[in-house]
Amino acid sequence: MQAWQHGGGFSVNAAVRIEAADRPGLERLLRYCARPPFALERLQQRDAEHLLYENTRPGSGGRGPQILIII
């Protein structure tokens, strides 16, 4: 962590609170934190260097599928 270039701090949203006895709330939070950044069922490999990610909703400017380059 000390070698990580993070710009001098962290951003924490303290608005979400879970009481100690709220087990379902804790489980929802942990499931949210454990989600992958991409939905794997929307990710397709086009070739050895490109992936296609199909958005469920178009982004700003009406963007459709996004092509990602494997580095």
C-alpha positions as CSV (number, residue, x, y, z in Angstrom):
1,M,0.0,0.0,0.0
2,Q,2.8,2.4,0.7
3,A,4.1,2.2,-2.9
4,W,0.6,2.8,-4.3
5,Q,0.3,6.3,-6.0
6,H,-3.1,7.3,-4.6
7,G,-2.8,11.1,-4.6
8,G,-2.5,11.5,-0.9
9,G,-5.8,10.1,0.4
10,F,-8.9,8.0,0.2
11,S,-12.5,8.8,-0.4
12,V,-15.0,7.1,2.0
13,N,-18.7,7.4,1.8
14,A,-19.8,7.2,5.5
15,A,-23.5,7.7,4.6
16,V,-24.1,3.9,4.6
17,R,-24.5,2.6,8.1
18,I,-25.3,-1.0,9.1
19,E,-26.2,-1.7,12.7
20,A,-24.4,-4.5,14.4
21,A,-27.5,-6.8,14.5
22,D,-28.5,-6.1,10.9
23,R,-27.2,-9.4,9.3
24,P,-29.2,-9.0,6.1
25,G,-27.9,-5.5,5.7
26,L,-24.3,-6.7,6.2
27,E,-24.8,-9.5,3.7
28,R,-26.1,-7.0,1.1
29,L,-23.1,-4.7,1.6
30,L,-20.6,-7.6,1.3
31,R,-22.3,-8.9,-1.8
32,Y,-22.1,-5.4,-3.3
33,C,-18.4,-5.1,-2.4
34,A,-17.6,-8.5,-3.9
35,R,-19.2,-7.8,-7.3
36,P,-16.8,-7.9,-10.2
37,P,-16.3,-4.7,-12.1
38,F,-17.6,-6.3,-15.3
39,A,-20.6,-8.6,-15.8
40,L,-18.9,-11.6,-17.4
41,E,-21.9,-12.6,-19.4
42,R,-21.7,-9.3,-21.3
43,L,-18.0,-9.7,-22.1
44,Q,-17.0,-11.5,-25.3
45,Q,-13.6,-12.1,-26.8
46,R,-13.4,-10.9,-30.4
47,D,-9.9,-11.9,-31.1
48,A,-6.5,-12.3,-29.3
49,E,-6.3,-8.6,-28.6
50,H,-9.8,-7.3,-28.3
51,L,-12.8,-7.8,-26.0
52,L,-16.3,-6.5,-26.6
53,Y,-18.4,-5.3,-23.6
54,E,-22.1,-5.0,-24.3
55,N,-23.7,-2.3,-22.2
56,T,-27.3,-2.8,-21.0
57,R,-27.9,1.0,-21.4
58,P,-26.2,3.3,-23.8
59,G,-23.8,5.7,-22.0
60,S,-23.6,9.4,-22.5
61,G,-23.7,10.3,-26.2
62,G,-25.6,7.2,-27.1
63,R,-22.6,4.8,-27.0
64,G,-23.3,1.2,-27.6
65,P,-20.9,-1.7,-27.2
66,Q,-17.4,-0.9,-26.1
67,I,-14.3,-2.5,-27.5
68,L,-11.5,-3.1,-25.0
69,I,-7.9,-3.7,-25.9
70,I,-6.0,-6.4,-24.0
71,I,-2.6,-5.1,-22.9
